[in-house]
Amino acid sequence: MSDADFETVRRLQAERNAASAAKKGSRTFDPSNQRTDVSTKASLTESFDTTLYDREGVDKFAGYSTSIAVDGDDEDMEDADGGHRLVGQYTATRDQIDEMARGNGVEEEDILLGREKSARIADRETDYQKRRFDRGALTPTRADPFAANTHANVETEGQTYREVMALRELEKEEERVKKLIEEKEARGENGVAEHKATLQLEENDKENVEAGSTVSVVTSRKRKQRWDVSSEAATEEEAPQPTDAKKRSRWDQTPAPAAPDEGLPKRRSRWDQAPALGGATPVGSQGLATPMHPSQAAAMIPTQFGTDISARNAPLSDEELDMMLPSEGYKILEPPPGYAPVRNPARKLMATPAPTATTATMGGFMMQEPESARMLGKQLPTEIPGVGDLQFFKAEDMAYFGKLMDGGDEAAMTVEELKERKIMRLLLKVKNGTPPMRKTALRQITDNARQFGAGALFNQILPLLMEKSLEDQERHLLVKVIDRVLYKLDDLVRPYVHKILVVIEPLLIDQDYYARVEGREIISNLAKAAGLATMISTMRPDIDHVDEYVRNTTARAFAVVASALGIPALLPFLRAVCRSKKSWQARHTGVKIVQQIPILMGCAILPHLKGLVDCIADNLSDEQAKVRTVTALAVAALAEAANPYGIESFDEILNPLWTGARKQRGKGLAAFLKAVGYIIPLMDEEYANYYTSQIMEILLREFSSPDEEMKKVVLKVVSQCASTNGVTAGYLKEHVLTDFFKSFWVRRMALDRRNYRQVVDTTVDLGQKVGVGEILERVVNNLKDESEPYRKMTVETVEKLIAALGAADVSERLEERLIDGVLYAFQEQSIEDIVILNGFGTVVNALGTRCKPYLPQIVSTILWRMNNKSATVRQQAADLISRIAMVMKQCGEDALMGKLGIVLYEYLGEEYPEVLGSILGALRSIVTVVGINQMQPPIRDLLPRLTPILRNRHEKVQENTIDLVGRIADRGPESVNAREWMRICFELLDMLKAHKKGIRRAANNTFGFIAKAIGPQDVLATLLNNLRVQERQSRVCTAVAIGIVAETCAPFTVLPALMNEYRVPELNVQNGVLKAMSFLFEYIGEMAKDYVYAVTPLLEDALIDRDQVHRQTAASVVKHIALGVVGLGCEDAMLHLLNLVFPNIFETSPHVIDRVIEAVDAIRMAVGTGVVMNYVWAGLFHPARKVRVPYWRLYNDAYVQSADAMVPFYPDLEHDGLSRPELSIIV
Amino acid sequence: MADKLRTLQNLEALQARYVGTGHADTTKYEWTSNIIRDSYASYIGHPPLLSYMAVGMGDSKEKVRAMMIEKMVRGAGNPPETQE
């Protein structure tokens, strides 16, 4: 770049600065700065007529908007009023204005966004996950066939295995008949066969093959299509069919009175969920054997609490009713005998007419009454009798905990009722209480679990977990309750295993990772408590359940059981299931279990790999396509977990796998290829080569597949094949590369994020084999493509390749095209992207000195971009400088760097902190490479400019300035005078409060450098004064800084002043001094031996102070001194200090006692084990336990650290059986 | 409470790793037998000390070593009768 250009850039920036300085209220212009070239006066050297000579002058449109602001945050507008005002103008912040403009109550929020954020779990769930509600109410209690006779009472009731299996058969039959009827209807009624939309089916195909293979898939993808639903289209069947809503009711069970909400459609849209007891909640009123939730028995009508509150507080009188209701044609009925109106106000609330009932009877449209939080607040209690003040109480909770409010007479209740109330109260505390309440309640529930009994507990907990309005926090707490209770109940849970599973299994496919982990933990504890036999007999009926959802979750649960109880225990069962002849669903689920096990356990499957593979080997050639597919996926999962071992276990299935791959199409093929891809890396070279060539023709064929999933799998397999040893570069070049680039390096691939990533990774993997040059040749032209995402994809690939393999392979011609392309991509970005920046940096650094010819061009690009209006562009340009500074130095472009330095210096007036931070970073990297003395601008100009910036509160700015200042203080302190350094010292004090540790550390180090440069006196005085401030953080950091100063300037310059400061009768100061001494002695180590006797009197005083913290800090000083003087002849002083420290071993406060023990330990190092142990023997067998405890702690510490050294010093206990005659041998 | 639990767990972990460590309820018998075992282990572990003792006892080093290992069993005599 020519000097003229350079000057232009510089001048433009100077003018920009001037303009911003002239602007009122500019945040950055600091009148105290020492720059001279920012005056607003007309320049004498430049043309004044900017209309004619606009290129040379200020942009004539400066101050105008060059574009119309779209989103209302046009900050470039000049202050409208230039006038002077006497009173301050207060205005709303940008955030507030923006908020008014676009949302948070003004407009509707993005519905999807709201859903995502909602705390209610049910609102976030996908349709698939919602199917958990279809499992209906909690299943009946099961009989416990494995129970010991002691549990006879439980044994007599509950479903037996036989009954459950029979029930499943019935369900299946029901399903089948229903499907037949449906088919008939579809055919018979219309007469004409309806053509189904083929597109729909196509779409079904595009499911995520990987779906099943990772636990997270189901959860991470929003719209999940299940491919492994039964081919008989179970999903279609379950399409909402209002009359069909109760199909899952147990019609085969004891006749029960029809549920009140019989006729209601089961599927409700979201907005009418408010009634606490929606169809899916375990009402128990549908004739199930499940005991209803106790409180619901009282309130059969699903009440909707709090929604129709008209704030009446008195019942309607008869007169009022007469006025309201028609008088003729109706008659007033007598209340039935035995009816007593509810008098209790709390119950009254519950008895408000359920809106469902009203809608049913009245029909027609009803206005939704908005639920006002205030109204609710008035009605909903936060104080429940016998529970105390809760954090919150939701309307839905009323349904479960309403009973607590009726204020019944506890004296008149049976034990069972009392127990139930007790549990209810505890649960409410756990669920809605404050943290301390939760803690105690949780402990009580755990401790009394066995007294309460499994039934009573789970009948209350589980319905709560099925509640639709459940939130994350509540679920977490309830799950925790179950977890704790499981431990206590042990085998008593057996009859309830299935109920628990129904509730917990959905957690296994939750979006939230922690929910999944929690689910696993519970199931594994459940498995351990109930035992394998119970688990198998409970879950067996679900394995070939008609509902795919149930099978899927059961498979996952089984995998958890396997990991809890060990794979070998489960293997025989799995083998049987996988070979089931009766139903393909069972085989499918069995294989799925095998697939889930490695996902859960990782390489822990290795010992059982053979067994697991044998289980599923036959299923690779199953007649059901779905089973084959899932088997291939299971093989892939096993191979992935076993990597790099275990190929011998797969030997048997290699043949079916490879031949199978030829026969498959579509999804099945994708799964097979996936399995192949995971197995090839396990093979040794020869085999890998052979098998790769076998599979490659299929891969090449599938390169052109339009299916996204297939593309992903193919890419993955290619990269796996490419990275195995057996596959040679020549082979890849010859057979793969051309096709690969033709099918995958197309613009379309860059648009989808997942494809993008996959293509980049695969290309990099191929590049590892075939070399950088080969790949770059093919992609380098794309750097100048017109599509930005495509350019980005290219840059990322180039970056990864060059970072991994270097640029030695890049020819001269290629290098030219590469730099040209990268520069083009850099300049043409419409959104500044870190990827491009990284790519640029990596390329330049890899090329090193080969960059020299291109540097002027690069620098001029940077300079122009530094002058850009957009902040991000400037920031990126500055970031690029810090990345290429090293290379510029290598190329000997010192002059260019000087120019850059000057431009950056000009830019220190930057407004945006992010940009300013980057600019400082760039300056720092230039200073680092050119050195302090060669720096342009000279340090004496630069540093004063930095002082005000130190005051900036932005973290990035702080970090970069302090780094730069520290570097200058370290390398060239002489270039600035002492006064300036002192000024910086004062600014640094504020930095000691920074949140980021790096900043505090840098500030501390800088103190050291400055003290070294200008002598410790002034710095020390500043620091000592700072010990008086209030904030602890600041004092601690000051103490550290004093320590550092002492270390850099020799302790004798600091210690006298420090000890003098101890005389200030102020606790904070004295503690600060002690703390500083503690750091000081820690840093100076062995030098301490010269100062021990000087500080001992001070320590004496501190160690006998009344204040605990005082003694604690003194103890830590003692520790550091003692460790410093080990073996240096200060034993007398140490012994003296030990005498003062030792009485403190009876302290109980954790910090104090820890410091004291450490001090004793350190002194033991200094004076020898024997001496200190003489103090310890005395208390080991003291009659008072309170004395023994700390003494044993000391003994244990000594024993761990120097048991051997203790041997000669054990007390002489000849008459107590401790005779060690060997010790008295004298030769 | 939580603290107590933690110290207890820490102690258990410590004891699992270092058998010779004790606690407030360690009996004198346990302590002395640990001392004796530690002492013998220490003598055996320092070959010069072992040779010195062997010379002093007028026996071969190996014999002394074997004798010392032997003595580690019930080094502090039989355990005291526990009165239940």
Boltz contact constraints between the chains, C-beta under 6 A:
constraints:
  - contact:
      token1: [A, 1185]
      token2: [B, 24]
      max_distance: 6.0
  - contact:
      token1: [A, 1188]
      token2: [B, 24]
      max_distance: 6.0
  - contact:
      token1: [A, 1189]
      token2: [B, 24]
      max_distance: 6.0
  - contact:
      token1: [A, 1192]
      token2: [B, 22]
      max_distance: 6.0
  - contact:
      token1: [A, 1192]
      token2: [B, 23]
      max_distance: 6.0
  - contact:
      token1: [A, 1192]
      token2: [B, 24]
      max_distance: 6.0
  - contact:
      token1: [A, 1196]
      token2: [B, 21]
      max_distance: 6.0
  - contact:
      token1: [A, 1199]
      token2: [B, 20]
      max_distance: 6.0
  - contact:
      token1: [A, 1199]
      token2: [B, 21]
      max_distance: 6.0
  - contact:
      token1: [A, 1200]
      token2: [B, 18]
      max_distance: 6.0
  - contact:
      token1: [A, 1203]
      token2: [B, 38]
      max_distance: 6.0
  - contact:
      token1: [A, 1204]
      token2: [B, 42]
      max_distance: 6.0
  - contact:
      token1: [A, 1207]
      token2: [B, 39]
      max_distance: 6.0
  - contact:
      token1: [A, 1207]
      token2: [B, 42]
      max_distance: 6.0
  - contact:
      token1: [A, 1210]
      token2: [B, 35]
      max_distance: 6.0
  - contact:
      token1: [A, 1217]
      token2: [B, 32]
      max_distance: 6.0
  - contact:
      token1: [A, 1217]
      token2: [B, 76]
      max_distance: 6.0
  - contact:
      token1: [A, 1217]
      token2: [B, 77]
      max_distance: 6.0
  - contact:
      token1: [A, 1218]
      token2: [B, 32]
      max_distance: 6.0
  - contact:
      token1: [A, 1220]
      token2: [B, 39]
      max_distance: 6.0
  - contact:
      token1: [A, 1222]
      token2: [B, 53]
      max_distance: 6.0
  - contact:
      token1: [A, 1225]
      token2: [B, 53]
      max_distance: 6.0
  - contact:
      token1: [A, 1225]
      token2: [B, 56]
      max_distance: 6.0
  - contact:
      token1: [A, 1227]
      token2: [B, 55]
      max_distance: 6.0
  - contact:
      token1: [A, 1227]
      token2: [B, 56]
      max_distance: 6.0
